[in-house]
Amino acid sequence: MLNQADPNEEPMSETSVEDTIRGQISDNPILLYMKGSPSAPQCGFSLRTVQCLVDCGQRFAYVDVLSNPDIRATLPQIADWPTFPQLYVEGELVGGCDIVSEMHENGELKPLLEDAAEKAQTSAE
């Protein structure tokens, strides 16, 4: 159902951190930057967001920002979004827990994720 995006384990310069983040976002059609992992979220907001994504039934990648302090420090500057989790779909920031939860409740999240997954599968064929 999910896989971890590949963060570089070595200390990174600010430019390489930004490059890594941009690569993760462009390489993964559905990507969640979160605290912890989907099987062991480390905050309630990450847990709630994961529950919404899992309920929609599409595979998604994730990055544990607690294990990647360079990414945790740099992403809010790039995204102009100060908190985690952060959900990206097709390279665009969707939002954090409140927005994802609201979209899920309103029935907007599932078709967005299905469309992204379908496009990714089509381009991979």
BELZI-V577452 format. One record per residue. N is the residue number from 0. RES is the residue in three letters. SS is DSSP state (H for helix, E for strand, C for the rest). PHI is phi in whole degrees, 0 to 359 (999 if undefined). NEAR is the number of other C-alpha atoms within 8 Angstrom. Layout:
n = (N/N)
res = (RES/RES)
ss = (SS/SS)
phi = (PHI/PHI)
near = (NEAR/NEAR)
This chain:
n = (0/1/2/3/4/5/6/7/8/9/10/11/12/13/14/15/16/17/18/19/20/21/22/23/24/25/26/27/28/29/30/31/32/33/34/35/36/37/38/39/40/41/42/43/44/45/46/47/48/49/50/51/52/53/54/55/56/57/58/59/60/61/62/63/64/65/66/67/68/69/70/71/72/73/74/75/76/77/78/79/80/81/82/83/84/85/86/87/88/89/90/91/92/93/94/95/96/97/98/99/100/101/102/103/104/105/106/107/108/109/110/111/112/113/114/115/116/117/118/119/120/121/122/123/124)
res = (MET/LEU/ASN/GLN/ALA/ASP/PRO/ASN/GLU/GLU/PRO/MET/SER/GLU/THR/SER/VAL/GLU/ASP/THR/ILE/ARG/GLY/GLN/ILE/SER/ASP/ASN/PRO/ILE/LEU/LEU/TYR/MET/LYS/GLY/SER/PRO/SER/ALA/PRO/GLN/CYS/GLY/PHE/SER/LEU/ARG/THR/VAL/GLN/CYS/LEU/VAL/ASP/CYS/GLY/GLN/ARG/PHE/ALA/TYR/VAL/ASP/VAL/LEU/SER/ASN/PRO/ASP/ILE/ARG/ALA/THR/LEU/PRO/GLN/ILE/ALA/ASP/TRP/PRO/THR/PHE/PRO/GLN/LEU/TYR/VAL/GLU/GLY/GLU/LEU/VAL/GLY/GLY/CYS/ASP/ILE/VAL/SER/GLU/MET/HIS/GLU/ASN/GLY/GLU/LEU/LYS/PRO/LEU/LEU/GLU/ASP/ALA/ALA/GLU/LYS/ALA/GLN/THR/SER/ALA/GLU)
ss = (C/E/E/E/C/C/C/C/C/C/C/C/C/H/H/H/H/H/H/H/H/H/H/H/H/H/H/C/C/E/E/E/E/E/C/E/E/C/C/E/E/C/C/H/H/H/H/H/H/H/H/H/H/H/H/H/C/C/C/E/E/E/E/E/C/C/C/C/H/H/H/H/H/H/H/H/H/H/H/C/C/C/C/C/C/E/E/E/E/C/C/E/E/E/E/C/H/H/H/H/H/H/H/H/H/C/C/H/H/H/H/H/H/H/H/H/H/H/H/H/H/H/H/H/C)
phi = (999/211/212/272/298/270/278/285/282/283/302/242/286/302/296/290/296/298/297/299/298/298/296/299/294/282/275/235/298/229/225/243/270/215/265/94/237/302/277/213/298/256/206/296/293/295/301/298/294/300/301/296/295/298/299/280/80/253/294/213/265/216/231/277/288/289/274/229/298/295/293/300/282/268/304/301/289/292/276/56/224/279/241/239/283/227/257/244/231/51/82/246/291/274/148/258/303/297/292/298/297/295/298/295/297/275/80/270/287/302/296/297/290/298/297/296/294/296/298/295/292/298/288/279/278)
near = (7/7/8/7/9/6/7/7/5/4/6/9/6/7/7/8/12/12/8/10/10/8/8/11/12/9/6/12/14/14/14/12/12/14/13/13/11/8/4/6/12/9/8/7/9/15/11/10/13/9/8/11/10/9/6/9/7/10/9/13/12/14/14/11/12/8/6/11/8/9/11/10/8/11/10/11/9/8/8/6/7/7/7/11/13/13/13/14/13/10/9/6/9/10/10/12/13/7/9/14/11/8/10/11/7/7/8/9/11/9/8/9/12/9/8/12/12/8/8/9/8/7/6/5/4)
